[in-house]
Amino acid sequence: MKKTVAIFIGALAIASVALAATSSVTGKLIAIDAGHGGTETGAVNAAYGVAEKDVNLDVAKALKLKLEGDGAQVVLTREGDETMDSRKSRVDLAIEKCNTQFGRKCDILVSIHHNGNASPTHDGTLVIYNEKKDIPLARALHDALIAGLGLPDEGYLHGGYGMTVYGNLVSALTEAYYITNDAEAQAWLAGTRTPQEADALYSGLVNYFAAKAGGGKPRGR
């Protein structure tokens, strides 16, 4: 009897460890696009010379590591400073990588960007989507970025901009903050901003897949 109880308790402990190690992103196939690249710099901070393309890639790589640490499968549209022909080619490449590396379609695509403005003090968070099916992902990322970065809320942009119109993928494009903001450029150079943003994006993706698994439906805009 004691042996049976011990086996039962051991089995419960193993099950508890397995549950603790499982996240809503475990097993999900996620494509991450680091916007711009190569000769396409994106927004550039005038005072510090920080180019959006470098910030985008930095965040994409940090997010990839966090997701893979939780058992997700991740592809990047670019892993260096290569120039892409077009936004459509980036989506096509993401789809190709998901198929060749993992044998199936990406579950979602997140395109990481950082906004630009003529003012070195303007800041805010914006998320862009195109299709109705993109709304839950856009909302999850938006809410997590607002909570994690604490910046002015610039809401959503709906209009088929960027990555969200190609490949029939559930997708969203994030503009977490303005890299033209001098304080943001300083924080990125100091190495403090990227971990904050990656944590926020990771939380948004965990929340998105958890809601999806639970049958959650998108709220209105």
Phi, psi and omega in degrees: 000314179298322180296319180296316179297318180297318179296318181296315180295321178297319179296320178297321180296317178297317180296321180296319178297318180297318179294320181295330183275353183262131178242165178295342179269352181301127179082355179281148179253111190240126175263131178241126179253122173271106187303149179068205182128150179064232181286346178266095188281336191075200179294147180231132177286122186294322185283324187245356177068019180281124181265138180305320183304323181287322178294316179303314182292322179301314180291319180301317180292321179295319179293320178302314180298318180294317181293316180295328176296340178256013175089010176279157173256131189226137170237147175250140177290327172218146182243358177218211185258031181289148177271133178260148183296318184198169176296323179297321180295331178292317179293316179302319180293320178300315179297317180296316180296319178299318181290315184285324183274329186232357173074020178202174181285147175299143174288319179210167171229132175242123178257121186262125179223169175220130193285168178228148180207153179293336181273132178282001179245348181291138179210164179162168182241132181224143174232138184245138177216171181234306186264160178301324182292344179278345188301314180300320179292314180300317181293318181297317179291316179301310184296321180290322178293318178299315180292321186279327183257336176067032182262166175305140184271112177263008170073222185235152171240123179244115180178019174073029180271148170075229190272351196279359185253357187247152167075002180054034177263144168293122189207161175207153179242125182256139170239082190297320179201177180265114179289344175285350174285125186297322179295324178292318178298319178296317180295322178294315179298328179283350178083014183262334187281320183300313178300323179296315181292316179299319178298317181294315179297319177300314179299319178298319180290320176300314180295320180298309183289328176295315179295322180295318179293330181272005179079019179297145179247151180296139172278165178293161180295000000 
